């Protein structure tokens, strides 16, 4: 004859307490996720603004580069003309 040991079975109140703890942890995790989401959204807005600023600077730099190339070409042509004039004077 063996005696069976009574197994511990949580009461309804204990099970409700465990459920309540789980719900509390889920709510806290949800709050953390929401806060992280808001932080990431704010960072995303900042990054988009930085990208727009960089693109604007890129356009300005490209414009400056085009202008500098034109000026360089004009200067090169003037120097070539001056050298050509010097060469014709030396030939005389």
C-alpha positions as CSV (number, residue, x, y, z in Angstrom):
1,X,0.0,0.0,0.0
2,X,1.5,3.1,-1.1
3,X,0.5,6.5,-0.1
4,X,0.3,9.0,-2.8
5,X,1.8,12.3,-2.0
6,X,-0.6,15.1,-2.6
7,X,0.7,17.2,-5.5
8,X,0.8,20.9,-5.1
9,X,-1.8,22.4,-7.3
10,X,-2.0,26.1,-7.4
11,X,-5.2,27.6,-6.3
12,X,-7.3,29.8,-8.5
13,X,-6.0,32.8,-6.7
14,X,-2.3,31.7,-7.2
15,X,-2.9,31.1,-10.9
16,X,-4.5,34.5,-11.2
17,X,-1.5,36.0,-9.5
18,X,0.9,34.3,-12.0
19,X,-1.2,35.5,-14.9
20,X,-1.2,39.0,-13.4
21,X,2.6,38.9,-13.2
22,X,2.8,37.8,-16.8
23,X,0.5,40.6,-17.9
24,X,2.5,43.1,-15.9
25,X,5.8,41.9,-17.6
26,X,4.2,42.1,-21.0
27,X,2.9,45.6,-20.4
28,X,6.4,46.7,-19.2
29,X,8.0,45.1,-22.3
30,X,5.4,46.8,-24.5
31,X,6.2,50.2,-22.9
32,X,9.9,49.6,-23.5
33,X,9.3,48.7,-27.2
34,X,7.1,51.8,-27.6
35,X,9.8,54.0,-26.2
36,X,12.4,52.4,-28.4
37,X,10.1,52.9,-31.4
38,X,9.7,56.6,-30.6
39,X,13.5,57.0,-30.2
40,X,14.1,55.3,-33.5
41,X,11.4,57.4,-35.2
42,X,13.1,60.6,-33.9
43,X,16.5,59.4,-35.0
44,X,15.0,58.5,-38.4
45,X,13.7,62.1,-38.8
46,X,17.1,63.5,-37.9
47,X,18.8,61.2,-40.4
48,X,16.4,62.2,-43.2
49,X,17.2,65.9,-42.4
50,X,20.9,65.2,-42.5
51,X,20.5,63.3,-45.8
52,X,18.6,66.2,-47.3
53,X,21.3,68.7,-46.1
54,X,24.0,66.5,-47.6
55,X,22.2,66.3,-50.9
56,X,21.8,70.1,-51.0
57,X,25.6,70.5,-50.3
58,X,26.3,67.9,-53.0
59,X,24.3,70.0,-55.5
60,X,26.2,73.1,-54.5
61,X,29.6,71.4,-54.7
62,X,28.7,70.0,-58.2
63,X,27.7,73.5,-59.3
64,X,31.0,74.9,-58.0
65,X,33.0,72.1,-59.6
66,X,31.3,72.8,-63.0
67,X,32.1,76.5,-62.6
68,X,35.7,75.8,-61.6
69,X,36.2,73.6,-64.6
70,X,34.9,76.3,-66.9
71,X,37.2,78.8,-65.3
72,X,40.1,76.5,-65.6
73,X,39.4,75.9,-69.3
74,X,39.2,79.6,-69.9
75,X,42.4,80.2,-68.1
76,X,44.1,77.4,-70.0
77,X,43.0,79.0,-73.3
78,X,44.3,82.4,-72.2
79,X,47.6,80.9,-71.1
80,X,47.9,79.1,-74.5
81,X,47.2,82.3,-76.3
82,X,49.8,84.2,-74.3
83,X,52.4,81.5,-74.9
84,X,51.5,81.5,-78.6
85,X,52.0,85.3,-78.7
86,X,55.4,84.9,-76.9
87,X,56.4,82.3,-79.3
88,X,55.6,84.5,-82.3
89,X,57.5,87.4,-80.8
90,X,60.6,85.2,-80.2
91,X,60.4,83.9,-83.8
92,X,60.9,87.5,-85.1
